[in-house]
């Protein structure tokens, strides 16, 4: 608790009630020392009662912090009941019987399952389930979590095993409670089994909505064709016909609509940068010629969106990753054809990374962006134009002296990556995505900045005073300042930095 707040609450200007025998020094988040003037016992009150807590009175003018024990006593923090989760040691393998012959036409489907198709939307679910819960607790419905494609069959097999053991039961109707850990398996594609299930459960479906054995179909804003996936023409026409936004609300709506098609637009981050600048705080909304040009280029880019091939977990995956001076680029490739694109600009901190750290950061960015496609695969080939990464990813994490690289390598441990060096001229997709990005980028949040400071303090293992002394001395050293300029500009031709050139890939600035 800061001194000013203590005096305001108690009126004790001379701190006579403060126990000065316990003037300990606390360490705050980030490694900075917080000096205290002592401790004092104060009563905390809420609707349920009062609680006495010991506060450290500090010299810093910061917000007061409530400890865990006091938070629990006041009912601000509660712990849920323990759950005994029993996991089986293996998945049960079962053979799926061959699917019977499907009808050859839409009319034949209707004739075979005439009782299923009806305009009557009322369904008779002869299923009930009751769970005894505390009447004072409100039901909670969690959103369903996506399951990565490569491990989806294993998840389904596990669910089938639990159903067979009667650990869980299938649910065919909406419930008041939905757990976020419940995984809904993807349909197995057996058309006959689906229709038979509708017949048994007396589910009625709309005949007019049946699309059977058609070459193309629109689904969730996408057009699924034999060649691949492309944006729905109706969605494209809606974007093209949009007028110029007159305020921030309409601008956000336009960008959100366009971002839905970001997987088709490899240069979207570049051409929409002037528009995104208007979304920043303290930037007046003034629509200029530059914004009008960017607005029209985005709409033109949407009309020329390429066709992406369908992702197939049975086909080998290649990740193209590249980092330029300001941006990161990645592409998911199968059979030499793109499945999805991704790109982003670097933060001001990331721009100061050494080049080898930037290239590794591009791989981390690619794996996180395409996690739903690559997690669980036995091997993922990664193409990079930075040859030293081949050796780094083959080594043990402990063999890397750079703590930042160690942290990034830890984030890659959940994937089975095989890094392969490819010259930049052959890495054309990712290289283009990274270099086409503009220099500015929205500043990271306060938490991200604090987290970076905390990690830096842990890595340095020095006091804040010693660190400030290093910074002051380095700023007065002409040779080190020349090295800083070389790191930030990428120009190592100056004679003053010749001795640092052999290790330039390992150097970075604060």
Secondary structure, DSSP 8 states (H G I E B T S, - for coil): -BHHHHHHHH--TT-TTSBGGG--EEE-TTS-EEEEEEEEEEEEEETTEEEEEEEEEESS-------HHHHHHTTSS-----------SS-------------SSHHHHHHHTTTTB-S---------------TTS---B-------HHHHHHHHHHHHHHHHTTSS----S--S-B-TT---------HHHHHHHHHHHT--B-GGG---S-S-EEETTEEE-SS-EEE-HHHHHHHHT-----SHHHHHHHHHHHHTTGGG-TTHHHHTHHHHHTTSTT------HHHHHHHHHHHHHHHT---B----TTS--EEEEEE-SSEEEEEEEETTEEEEEEEEE--TTGGGS-HHHHHHHHHHHHHHHTHHHHTT-S-EEEEES-THHHHHHHS-GGG---HHHHHHHHHTTTS-EEEEE--GGG-HHHHHHHHTS-S------HHHHHHHHHHHHHHH---HHHHHHHHHHHHT-HHHHHHHHHHHH----SGGGGGGGGGGGG----
